[in-house]
Amino acid sequence: MVSAETLRAEERFFFSHEDCRLVGMLHRPSSPPRAGVILLHGWAGYRAGPHQMFIKLARRAAAAGLTCLRFDFRGRGDSEGDPAAASLSTMISDALHAAEVLAERCGALPLALVGDCSGSEVALGAGPLMPGCERLVLWSAPPVGAERQQMHQAKRRNVLMQYLRKALQPQTWRRLLQRELRLDMVGKALRSGGLGAGELGQDSDREIDWRRRFLDFPGHILFIYGSNDPATPACLEHYEYLSQQAGRPWEVHLVEGANHAFYSLAWEREVIDRTLHWLGEWADGPRSGHG
């Protein structure tokens, strides 16, 4: 049950960026904020996050003294913009502007970014360019600046196995006979291997020096993955190597048994608990600029 005080501290508002009206939700703590957190949703998501994890995280963050902003990227959710024109580059631009909006509304704060899936790529792209950004928490982050063939093959195998298992279930055949199955969507999923357009990349995104952005980020990064996500092994190998190159501590939390989107109450609670604990230690620590 959400308290009336919590709801009063939540403000839905609009802000403009590059001729598009974006929708944001601000969660304010009852006491002076210790830091600010901006939540960055994935390619096909919106400001609520996967199964409303961003709402739950934002409310708990505000209760812990952190100002939290979640918003819809242009072309997503309730924000204006052409979905077909969206890219990681436009999402990075939106995130940088959202940080400016947060500073205008709440004053300059040390910042952390929490990204989910493609939102993690946005965090890695925006973090080094964002004044005051000291921490990144990345949920199921794809490997930026890397050859993704191994990860894509693992996803395709996983999607194929899921559909093979469904094909052996009697209810699947009943739905087929009753014409309840969207065969066009099944075909699309099999052809793409479960990959969305954002994961396949846009030309403007390929021009970003992702490795340099990662190395240039001056703060700390926490990676959170599900052990049952087929992409996890390749991602862990990639980011551990990059962290060593950056001279940055390799901080990773593995949610045992969890899938890519942490679809269970226990898994999502573990992700949110670990995220808030890590951010809380940072917000309570000495303020000495980045790092």
C-alpha positions in Angstrom: 0.0 0.0 0.0 1.4 3.4 -1.1 1.1 6.1 1.6 -0.5 9.4 0.9 2.8 11.1 1.8 4.6 9.1 -0.9 2.0 10.1 -3.5 2.1 13.8 -2.5 5.9 13.7 -3.1 5.4 12.5 -6.7 5.1 15.1 -9.5 4.3 14.4 -13.1 5.5 17.1 -15.4 6.5 17.9 -19.0 9.7 19.2 -20.4 10.8 20.0 -24.0 13.8 18.8 -25.9 14.5 19.2 -29.6 10.9 20.1 -30.4 9.5 17.2 -28.5 7.5 17.2 -25.2 8.8 14.6 -22.9 7.0 13.2 -19.8 8.8 12.9 -16.5 7.9 11.8 -13.0 9.8 13.3 -10.1 10.0 11.6 -6.7 11.2 13.9 -3.9 12.3 12.9 -0.4 10.8 14.6 2.6 14.2 15.8 3.8 16.9 17.6 1.8 18.1 15.2 -0.8 21.5 13.5 -0.5 21.9 12.8 -4.2 19.9 12.5 -7.4 19.1 9.4 -9.4 17.9 9.3 -13.0 16.2 6.1 -14.3 16.7 5.1 -17.9 14.3 2.6 -19.4 15.1 0.0 -22.1 14.5 0.2 -25.9 10.9 -1.1 -25.8 10.1 0.1 -22.3 8.9 3.3 -20.7 9.3 5.2 -17.4 7.6 2.5 -15.3 10.4 0.1 -16.1 10.0 -3.7 -16.5 7.0 -4.8 -14.5 7.0 -1.4 -12.7 10.5 -1.9 -11.2 11.3 1.8 -11.7 8.3 2.9 -9.8 9.1 0.7 -6.9 12.8 1.7 -7.0 12.0 5.4 -7.2 9.6 5.4 -4.3 12.1 3.5 -2.1 14.9 5.8 -3.2 12.9 8.9 -2.2 12.1 7.3 1.2 15.9 6.9 1.6 16.6 10.5 0.9 17.4 10.4 -2.8 15.6 12.6 -5.4 14.6 10.3 -8.3 13.6 11.2 -11.9 12.2 8.7 -14.3 11.0 9.8 -17.8 10.0 8.5 -21.2 12.5 8.9 -24.0 11.2 10.6 -27.1 9.1 8.3 -29.2 8.4 6.1 -26.2 5.6 5.9 -23.6 3.8 9.2 -23.3 6.5 11.4 -24.8 6.3 12.9 -28.2 8.5 11.9 -31.1 8.8 9.4 -34.0 9.5 6.0 -32.6 11.2 5.0 -35.9 13.6 8.0 -35.5 14.7 6.9 -32.0 18.2 5.6 -31.5 20.7 5.2 -28.6 22.1 8.6 -29.7 18.8 10.4 -29.3 18.3 8.6 -25.9 21.7 9.8 -24.7 20.7 13.3 -25.7 17.4 13.0 -23.8 19.3 11.7 -20.7 21.7 14.6 -20.7 18.9 17.1 -21.0 16.9 15.3 -18.2 19.9 15.9 -15.9 19.7 19.6 -16.7 16.0 19.6 -16.0 16.6 17.8 -12.7 19.2 20.4 -11.7 16.9 23.3 -12.6 14.1 21.8 -10.4 16.2 20.5 -7.5 19.5 22.2 -7.6 22.9 20.7 -8.4 23.2 17.2 -6.9 25.7 14.4 -7.2 24.1 12.1 -9.7 23.7 8.4 -10.4 22.2 6.7 -13.4 20.3 3.5 -13.3 19.8 1.8 -16.7 17.8 -1.2 -17.8 19.0 -3.2 -20.8 19.4 -0.6 -23.6 19.0 2.1 -20.9 22.3 0.8 -19.6 23.9 1.6 -22.9 22.4 5.1 -22.6 23.9 5.4 -19.1 27.4 4.4 -20.4 27.0 6.9 -23.3 25.8 9.8 -21.2 27.6 9.3 -17.9 31.0 10.6 -19.0 29.4 13.7 -20.5 27.1 14.5 -17.5 28.3 17.0 -14.9 28.1 15.5 -11.4 27.5 11.9 -12.5 29.4 9.7 -10.2 27.7 6.3 -10.2 26.1 3.9 -12.8 23.9 0.9 -12.0 23.4 -1.2 -15.1 20.7 -3.9 -15.2 21.3 -6.6 -17.9 23.6 -4.3 -19.9 24.4 -5.4 -23.4 28.2 -5.3 -24.3 28.9 -1.8 -25.8 31.7 -1.4 -28.2 32.0 -5.2 -28.8 31.3 -7.8 -31.4 27.9 -9.0 -30.3 27.7 -12.2 -32.4 28.2 -14.5 -29.5 25.5 -12.8 -27.4 23.1 -12.7 -30.3 23.6 -16.4 -31.1 22.9 -17.2 -27.4 19.7 -15.2 -27.5 18.6 -16.8 -30.8 19.2 -20.3 -29.3 17.2 -19.3 -26.2 14.2 -18.0 -28.3 14.2 -21.1 -30.4 14.2 -23.4 -27.4 11.4 -21.4 -25.8 9.2 -21.9 -28.9 10.1 -25.5 -29.2 9.0 -26.1 -25.6 5.8 -24.2 -26.4 5.2 -26.4 -29.5 5.1 -29.5 -27.3 2.4 -28.1 -25.0 -1.3 -29.0 -25.7 -2.5 -25.5 -25.0 -0.4 -24.1 -27.8 -2.1 -26.4 -30.3 -5.5 -25.4 -28.9 -4.7 -21.7 -29.4 -3.6 -22.5 -32.9 -6.8 -24.3 -33.8 -8.8 -21.5 -32.2 -6.8 -18.9 -34.2 -5.6 -17.2 -31.1 -1.9 -17.3 -32.0 -0.3 -14.4 -33.8 1.8 -16.5 -36.2 3.2 -13.3 -37.8 4.6 -12.3 -34.4 6.0 -15.8 -33.8 7.7 -15.6 -37.2 9.1 -12.2 -36.5 10.6 -13.3 -33.2 12.2 -16.4 -34.8 13.7 -14.3 -37.7 15.1 -11.6 -35.4 16.2 -14.0 -32.6 14.3 -11.9 -30.1 16.4 -8.8 -30.9 14.8 -5.4 -31.1 15.9 -2.6 -33.5 17.7 -0.9 -30.7 19.8 -3.9 -30.0 20.7 -4.2 -33.7 22.0 -0.6 -33.7 21.6 2.5 -35.8 24.3 4.2 -37.9 24.6 7.1 -35.5 25.1 4.8 -32.6 28.0 3.0 -34.4 29.9 6.4 -34.6 30.1 6.6 -30.8 33.4 5.5 -29.3 31.8 3.3 -26.7 35.1 2.0 -25.4 36.4 5.5 -24.8 33.2 6.5 -23.1 33.6 3.5 -20.7 37.2 4.3 -20.0 36.5 8.0 -19.5 33.7 7.6 -16.9 35.3 8.9 -13.7 33.0 7.1 -11.2 32.1 3.6 -10.2 29.8 1.1 -12.0 27.7 -1.7 -10.6 26.6 -4.4 -13.0 23.5 -6.6 -12.2 22.7 -9.7 -14.3 20.5 -12.7 -14.1 22.4 -16.0 -14.1 19.8 -17.5 -16.4 20.0 -14.8 -19.0 21.7 -16.4 -22.1 23.6 -13.2 -22.8 25.1 -13.0 -19.3 28.4 -14.9 -19.8 29.5 -12.9 -22.8 28.5 -9.6 -21.1 30.4 -10.5 -17.9 33.6 -11.4 -19.8 33.4 -8.2 -21.8 32.8 -5.8 -18.9 35.3 -7.4 -16.6 38.0 -6.9 -19.3 36.9 -3.3 -19.9 36.9 -2.6 -16.1 40.5 -3.9 -15.9 41.5 -1.6 -18.7 39.9 1.3 -17.0 41.5 0.5 -13.7 38.1 0.4 -12.2 36.9 -2.1 -9.5 34.9 -4.9 -11.1 31.6 -4.7 -9.2 29.0 -7.2 -10.3 25.9 -8.8 -8.6 24.5 -12.0 -10.1 20.9 -12.8 -9.3 20.8 -16.6 -9.2 18.3 -18.2 -11.5 17.0 -14.9 -12.8 16.2 -14.2 -16.5 17.0 -11.0 -18.5 14.1 -8.9 -17.0 14.1 -10.4 -13.5 10.5 -11.6 -13.8 9.7 -12.7 -10.3 9.0 -10.8 -7.1 12.1 -12.4 -5.4 14.4 -11.5 -8.3 13.1 -7.9 -8.7 13.3 -7.4 -4.9 17.0 -8.5 -4.9 17.8 -6.2 -7.8 16.2 -3.2 -6.1 17.7 -4.0 -2.7 21.2 -4.3 -4.1 20.8 -1.2 -6.2 19.6 0.9 -3.3 22.2 -0.5 -0.8 25.0 0.4 -3.3 23.7 3.8 -4.0 23.0 4.4 -0.3 26.7 3.7 0.6 27.8 6.2 -2.0 25.3 8.9 -1.0 26.3 8.5 2.7 30.0 8.7 1.8 32.2 11.8 1.7 31.6 14.1 -1.2 34.9 14.5 -3.0 33.8 15.0 -6.6 33.8 12.1 -9.0 34.9 8.6 -8.1 
